[in-house]
Amino acid sequence: MTTDPPVDPNVPTLAPPVSPAARERAIALLTERYAQDHLTLDEFERRATAAYAARSPDELALLTADLPQGEVPAARASLPAGNVGVVLGSIVRDMHAVPRALDVRTVLGNVELDLTHASFAAGLTEISLHAFMGNIEIQLPPHVGVEDHVSTVLGSFEYRRHPRASSWVESSNVGSVVRFTGRVTMSSAEVVIRNDLGSDGQLLDG
């Protein structure tokens, strides 16, 4: 007759690991509830970061326990006036008139915004960027200057001229200024000032 070895009560029981599928479902639910305004951006980022770091199913479940449950769509895109946004997808868009304040958001998605043919009001325009594990690319015409007030968390924000300005006078000859604000978390945002446009707004040869 055999007996089981004694169990040391001081040894903690190992929790089952979190499966990749369960983690993805939690992230998808958080993303959809953020898109439906059940979560603020700060709260979404906090919970999503914690979901990636969760080590047990119970720890993961706590992050969504207070949220409405139900079917989570595979993709969602929202484009109210003055806003460009995408969740779990990608969008390519151009604009012909830029409002004084524009909000650009992406969660686990990509936004490409072409403003090279857009009209800008004289003075200051503010574009607020909010990206979580996504990418934003914005193209501007050569007469627009850039102010950088974007904060980054494990991400990047950069802007450049294409091609590069040939002189400081050329690079500072602007009629409008775009102030970029917001936060880029585990994402990348790039602003490209197109210096290869003709007077008609078309790309120059060469």
Number of C-alpha atoms within 10 A of each C-alpha: 2 4 5 5 6 6 7 7 7 6 7 7 7 7 10 10 10 18 11 10 9 14 19 13 12 21 23 20 21 24 26 22 19 18 20 11 10 15 17 13 18 9 13 21 20 12 21 22 15 15 24 15 13 18 15 15 15 12 14 22 15 13 19 17 9 8 13 10 10 7 8 15 10 10 14 16 16 12 10 9 9 13 15 21 24 23 25 18 17 20 16 11 11 14 12 12 12 16 16 15 14 17 19 20 26 26 27 19 22 25 25 18 19 18 20 24 17 14 14 21 13 12 12 18 21 18 20 18 23 25 29 25 17 25 25 24 18 19 21 21 22 24 18 22 18 20 14 13 14 18 16 18 11 10 18 17 20 12 16 15 17 14 11 13 17 9 8 8 9 13 17 14 12 16 14 17 18 19 17 21 17 17 23 26 21 17 24 20 25 16 18 19 26 22 22 18 17 11 7 8 14 11 13 11 7 4
